[in-house]
Amino acid sequence: RGIIFTDAESHYCGTTAASHEPLGIMEELEHTCPHPRTTLTEPAIFTSKTSCDCQAPHEKLTIAQARRGTPVDRPVRVYADGIFDLFHSGHARALMQAKNLFPNTYLIVGVCSDELTHKFKGFTVMTEHERYEALRHCRYVDEVLRDAPWTLTPEFLEKHKIDFVAHDDIPYSSAGSEDVYKHIKEAGMFVPTQRTEGISTSDIITRIVRDYDVYARRNLQRGYTAKELNVSYINKQVFQERSGRMLSYALSPRESPCNSPPRELSPLRSPSPPSPPSPPTRWHSARPSPPTSPKGASASVSSMSEGDEDEK
């Protein structure tokens, strides 16, 4: 519960002695902050104008106070923001850490729009609406704030009654700033999370770009047209011929390397000394060729030029 004291020395300063009210009289206001989700049968809510219309004073908490625990009706409001393109386990683990920072955490996740992301970071694979929905279905998220700002202002933090901001501790240089979270850190409102090594949106895009023709063949076999994949008719024929050869290698024993007839030695050549056995050839994992489509090549360079983006 939030309590408004009538004496002038109260740090809430709801009313003062100048109001001529008898000292010691107080008005109690119920905290009406949204509570953390207790059921996972529905997705998280979207922020409307503001998610917290609580009239009780939203007193500032220290990290030590938040870690000791807060009343049930006064959860610690933690904000984490990012792009969350191709939502993956690295994103989920960061949000899990943010959710578990304090015993009673209400986690708000801000997701930046396509317009802001394309301006400051680069193109995304998923649209902003797809990214919003992906976050709504993460079990650690209590609320999703759409069209999140790139830089957090004091007015934004006050409007949404945010206690702390969670993000990895690596300085994030963007939008003309050496670290967009610097002022949050200086205000004592920053709580660091740890990145998950070995997984990022850029890593996933790199795999697809590297194995371009493998995935092109895959989708052609699944019924996608050459036009949908932005490949030429000639490339489509090449992909299909390669797929046919690979399939025949796998199914025909006569074409299998281990069943091919032995070569006869030329009578003019003596047998060479035996060489150590080599591992069997893996015919199904041939090294793919680089993209032949000009648009595909430019997309490859564009995708690989973007930085890691586990969050923002």
ABEGO torsion letter per residue (X at the ends): XBBBBABAABAAGABBAAAGBBBGBBBBBBBABBBBBABAABBBBBBBABABABABBBBBBBAAAAAAEBBAABBBBBBBBEAGBGBBAAAAAAAAAAAAABABBBBBBBBBBAAAAAAAAEBBABBAAAAAAAAAABAABABBBBGBBABBBAAAAAAAGBABBBBBABBBBBGGBABAAAAAAAAGABBBBBBBBGBBAAAAAAAAAAAAAAAAAAAAAAGBBAAAAGBBAAAAAAAAAAAAAAAAAAABAAABAAABBBBBBBAABBBBBBBBBBBBBBAAABBBBBBABAAAAAAAAAAAABBBBABX
